[in-house]
């Protein structure tokens, strides 16, 4: 089973991709929500990594971004490292320490 903090980081990475797709389309939160049949607040929560969209919305978001759903949910190595560093910088000190401890325990 994946560790909770790793799941949270994954949601933040996917959220950043959703944000990038929306911004590249030049849409507001509300306009993007209308595009995927969701509320503005839902889009905000996805982008912040609080929640992930359902499967149908993931398909629409990926299509609008010109990528496959698997690309939306996964990162290539270099892209993932950049996303992880950006997210890591936004963490509180205790969260950073917890994350580093868990990574060290994995033997990375």
Secondary structure, 3 states (H helix, E strand, C coil): CCCHHHHHHHHHHHHHHHHHHHHHHCCCHHHHHHHCCCCHHHHHHHHHCCCCCCHHHHHHHHHHCCCCHHHHHCCCHHHHHHHHHHHHHHCCHHHHHHHHHHHHHCCC
